[in-house]
Amino acid sequence: MTELFRTHDVVLISYVRSLLSSEGIDIIGLDENMNNVRLVMTPQRVMVDDTHADRARRLLKEAGLGHVFKS
């Protein structure tokens, strides 16, 4: 699995999930339920299969979301 980015923004995650899903790429949101367990806000990691990572990054850049990538 490859981490694309981390965020607290659940709307962004939903949008990315929809965008990539329409291209046949599923994302896995790690840490989605961690904020229910802890008092500290934990950013959610957005992951894709290694075989789709380059394509997912390209699609997100084309959608104007290149700024969200893990540096």
C-alpha positions as CSV (number, residue, x, y, z in Angstrom):
1,M,0.0,0.0,0.0
2,T,1.1,3.5,-0.8
3,E,0.1,6.6,1.3
4,L,-1.0,9.4,-0.9
5,F,-1.7,12.0,1.8
6,R,-3.0,12.6,5.3
7,T,-5.8,14.9,6.2
8,H,-8.4,15.8,8.8
9,D,-10.7,16.9,5.9
10,V,-13.4,14.2,5.5
11,V,-15.0,16.1,2.6
12,L,-11.7,15.9,0.7
13,I,-11.4,12.2,1.5
14,S,-14.9,11.6,0.2
15,Y,-14.2,13.6,-3.0
16,V,-10.9,11.7,-3.6
17,R,-12.7,8.4,-3.0
18,S,-15.3,9.3,-5.6
19,L,-12.9,10.7,-8.1
20,L,-10.5,7.7,-8.0
21,S,-13.4,5.1,-7.7
22,S,-14.8,6.4,-11.0
23,E,-11.4,5.5,-12.5
24,G,-11.4,2.0,-11.0
25,I,-9.0,2.8,-8.1
26,D,-10.2,2.1,-4.6
27,I,-8.7,4.0,-1.6
28,I,-8.3,2.7,1.9
29,G,-8.8,5.3,4.6
30,L,-6.6,4.3,7.5
31,D,-7.2,5.8,11.0
32,E,-10.9,6.6,10.1
33,N,-12.1,5.5,13.5
34,M,-9.2,6.6,15.6
35,N,-10.8,10.0,16.4
36,N,-13.6,8.1,18.1
37,V,-11.1,6.4,20.4
38,R,-8.8,9.3,21.3
39,L,-9.3,12.9,22.4
40,V,-6.5,14.0,20.0
41,M,-7.5,14.5,16.4
42,T,-5.5,12.1,14.2
43,P,-5.2,12.8,10.5
44,Q,-6.6,10.0,8.3
45,R,-4.1,8.4,5.9
46,V,-5.4,7.9,2.4
47,M,-3.9,4.8,0.8
48,V,-4.0,3.0,-2.5
49,D,-2.6,-0.2,-3.8
50,D,1.0,0.2,-5.0
51,T,0.1,-0.7,-8.5
52,H,-2.3,2.3,-8.7
53,A,-0.2,4.9,-6.9
54,D,1.3,6.7,-9.9
55,R,-2.0,6.8,-11.7
56,A,-3.8,8.0,-8.6
57,R,-1.3,10.8,-8.1
58,R,-1.7,11.8,-11.8
59,L,-5.5,11.9,-11.6
60,L,-5.4,14.0,-8.4
61,K,-2.9,16.4,-9.9
62,E,-5.2,16.8,-13.0
63,A,-8.1,17.5,-10.7
64,G,-6.1,20.3,-9.0
65,L,-5.3,18.4,-5.9
66,G,-1.5,18.0,-6.2
67,H,-1.0,20.1,-3.1
68,V,-2.4,17.4,-0.8
69,F,0.4,14.8,-1.5
70,K,2.6,13.6,1.2
71,S,6.0,15.3,0.8
